[in-house]
Amino acid sequence: MSNIHLLTTEQIALLTSSIIASLATDDIASLSTAQIQALTSSAIHGLTTAQIQNLTSTELRALTTAQIQQLTSTELQALTTAQIQQLTSTELQALTTAQIQQLTSTDLQALTTDQIQQLTSAELRALTTAEIQNLTSTELRALTTAEIQNLTSTELRALTTAQIQQLTSTELQALTTAQIQALTSTELQALTTAQIQQLTSAE
């Protein structure tokens, strides 16, 4: 292991992406939160898959908004499910819509109910058809009224019949008239008797 942990934050800020990429995973894991936050955008781009996966929960949660937004698709997809669940609400909300669309189905399914409820309207509306279809029943049922109303017609039509049947009465009642009209005939036919009874007269 090198002595990188002995460097000052000013010295850390001078490290290039190639230097970062050459470091052992133990070197990266030895960095303090202050040192992690001193890494530049270029240095963040230098992190390898192995290095990303060896970031401690403390280091991961120490990443700044700017650093989160610099993570490449490869780096994002390298995060383990345990690491995904360690992301703070601030970090999740810092993800760009492009980054949201790069999350794998495994990444999405790893999100906790609290994390699902922390997604911004822009992030929620950025989910691809494939991502929508990979939301678990627990995640779907965790969506808030506001989040339900932010789903686009394309996203609503992407829901599988099994997902449609997982929507709670609160979620169904949160759907706007326009959203109800956007549902496919297959989705409407998939609604259970109990769900149909929960639809409001306005819908």
N, C-alpha and C positions, 0 to 999 in steps of 0.2 A: 504494500500500500504506500502511496506517495504521501507527502506532507501537505497536500492541498488544503487540509483543514486548518493549517497554520497561517494561510494567506489572509490578508485583510480584505474587507469588502471592496476596497479600491483596487486591489490587485486582482480579485475575482472578476471584477468588471472588465478587466483587460483580456481575459481569456477568450480565445477564438473558438469557433465551432469545431475546428479540427483538433484543437487541444482537448476540448471537452470530450469529443468522440473517442479519443485515445485513452481516456482514463478508465481505470477498472471500476466495476460496479461498487466495490467497497469504498472507493475514493468519493464517489458521488454520495453514497449513503452516509459518509462521515461529515458532510457539509452541515453547517448550522442553518437555522431558518434565515438569519441575516445574510449569510453567504448565498443561499439559494435565491433570495430576493435580489441579490446583486448581479445575478447572471443577466447578460444582455439578450436581446431578441435573437441575435446571431448565435449566441452560445446555446440558447434554448433549442434552436434548430439542430444543434450538433448532438443532442442526446440520442443515444441508440435505443433500440427496443429493450435490450437487456438492462440498460441504465434506468429507463423509464419504469420498468417493472420492479426495480429494486429501490425506488424512492420510498422512503418511509411515509407513514400516514402524516407525520408531523411536517415533513418536507413538502408533501403534496398539498397539504392544507395551507402551506406558507406561500405558495405561488401567488403572485399578484394578478390582478385582472388583466393587465397588459401581457404578462407572461402566458396566462391561460390562452389568450387570443392568438399567441404566436405558435401554439402547438400545431404541428402538421397533422394531416390525416393519419399518417403512419404512427405518429406518437400517440395520438388519441386512441387509435385502435389497439395500441400496445398495452394500454391500461388494463389491469386485471379487474375482475368483477369486484373484488374487495377494495381496490383502489377507487373504482367508480363510486362506490358507496361512501367513500371518505371525502368526496368533493363537497365543499360547503355550498350553501345556497348562493352566496356571492360568486363563487367560481362557476357554478352551473349557469347562472344568469349572465355571466361574462362571455359564455360561448357564443360565437357568431352563428348566424343561420346556416352558413356554409359548413361550419364545424358540426352543427347538430345533424346535418344531412350525411355526415361522414361516420357517424356512430354506427357500430355494428348492431345486429339484433341482440347479441349477447350483452353489449354495453347497455342498451335500452332496457332489457329485461332485468338488469342488475340494479336499476334505479329503485330506491325505496319509495314508499308512498309519500313521505315528506318531500323527497326530492322532486317527484312528479308534480307535486303541488307548488313547487317553487319555480317551475319553468315559466318563462315570460310568454305573453301572447304571441310575440314574434317567433319565438323558438317553437312553440306548439304548432303554429301555422306553417312552419318550415319542414315539419316531419314529412318524409316521403311516404308514398303508398305502402311500400314494403315495411317501413318503420312502424306505421300505424298498425299494420297487420301483425306485427311482432310484439305489440303491447300485451302484457299478460292481463288476465281478468282482474287481478288485484290492482294493477296500475290503472286500468280503465275505470274501475270503481272508485279510484282515489281522485279522479279528476274533479276539480271544483266546478261549481255552476258557471263561474266566469270562464274557466278553461273550456268547458263544453260549448259555450256560446262562441268561443273563438275558433272552433274547428271549422275548416273550410268545407264547402260542398264536396270537393274532391276527396278530402280526408274522410268525411262521413260515408261517402259511397265506397270507400276502400275497406270499411269495417266488414269483417266476415259475419256470417249469420250467428256463429258461436259468440262473437264479441257483442253483437247487437243484443243477444239474450242475456248478456252480463250487465247491461246498463241498469243502474238503479232507478227507482221511481223519481228520485230527486233529479237525476241526470236527464231522464226523459222529459220531465216537466220543464227543465231548463232550456230545452231545444226551442229555437224560434220557429215561427211559421215557415220561414224560408228554408230553414234546415230540415224541417219535416218534409217539405216538398222536394228536397234534394235527395232524400233517401230512395234507393232503388226499389223496385217492386219485390225483389227477392228479400231485401232487408225488411220491408214492411210485413211481408208474409212470415218472416222469422220471429216477429214480435210475439211474445207469449200472451195468453189471455190476460194474465195479471198485469203485464206491461201496458196493454191496450187500455185497460181500465184506469191506468195511472195517467194517461195522456189528458191534458187539460182541454176544456172545450175550445179554448183559443187556438189550440194546435189542430 
